[in-house]
């Protein structure tokens, strides 16, 4: 899909006709505000953009618009439209990140050639980025700046033996990051043992983690090797470490401090060489202040902290993730491929995702499975979208703050009305100015 931005209706109509005849899908915008409204929630393949708006001859507004488009769509090629007398302005645009420029009146063949070249180079660059990412980090999919920063950190710390704490909301992919740390380290050929601490009771903790000798307790009919010993010379992933009670925290602290433990029923200490990678969706620092998490354990497990961004912070990764999930589901159904429409991607980008990537995968899998179509649109996604009730979003408080409710209502209205601010404001009973102030207050997709 190509976004045409020009305040001249004749220019927009002419360019639309040329591009549609060439087989391209086109969407148009007449003002900088319309452009920002579009790229805030959608990612075009290419932007064809005029440099002069509001009868301005300086082109300053065009340069500012180019900078904002590059913020929302950093990898999308931009081709500038300028008058003959604005070549200097076009050169400034190229230096600011535009791919190419055309002059009015344009030559259709030259225009289409520039567009084809830009799209081809963009596709090759994206493939190269994606292949290098998947080669180094397996199942992790994405190219957003925040995710790239996480992967760069993983690359730097993987070969150290430092304990790592991975933080982030549920469904953001903390386990995949733990795997990436292990399998990109010099321990990659040794065991990677996963433990969900939230699922182990206090009475079973020592037996599960350190093992037991035969006869140590009533049902101990044979010796059992614990998780730490299984992970010897490898890595152990302690998921949901924030769920561990204080008694078990004390028992865990010793093995982290001394790399020794005792199996239940055995008084002989055992030495273990295990790298510890922990994860939590809770604020351990706040838990330390409240007294529900030991301060010494907190500092022991987070020599290095890796924060996984929420999906709403990396919207540019939604197309990649969606196509990956859809393709995987299509293979299970015996289909060669599944196409996701641009409107479908735009709808997915507007959802709040309290369940993050896990929620997106569930929605895409369900839609592909139940629609039975080879081309999925926004209508198909809307039919399958189920908003997660507040009571099951992991919030332990029975009453939410008014600000939290207000933010959720704004996000829901944006999802329902396709990002149309007038309709969103009307539905919420607000003026557009009040809506913008609320969006700024809650940091809801406003430009810098």
Secondary structure, DSSP 8 states (H G I E B T S, - for coil): -EEEE-S-HHHHHHHHHHHHHTT--EEEESSHHHHHHHHHH---SEEEEES--TT-SS-HHHHHHHHHHHHH-TTSEEEEEEEGGGHHHHHHHHHTT--EEEEES--HHHHHHHHHHHHHHHHHHHHHHHHHHHHHHTT-----HHHHHHHHHHHHHTTS---EEEE--TTS-HHHHHHHHHHTSTTTTS-EEEEEGGG--TTTHHHHHHEE-TTSSTT--S-EE-HHHHTTTSEEEEETGGG--HHHHHHHHHHHHHSEE--BT--S-EE---EEEEEESS-HHHHHHHTSS-HHHHHHH-SEEEE---GGG-GGGHHHHHHHHHHHHHHHTT-S--EE-HHHHHHHHTS--TTHHHHHHHHHHHHHHHH--SEE-HHHHHHH-----GGGTT---SS--HHHHHHHHHHHHHHHTTT-HHHHHHHHT--HHHHHHHHHHTT-S---
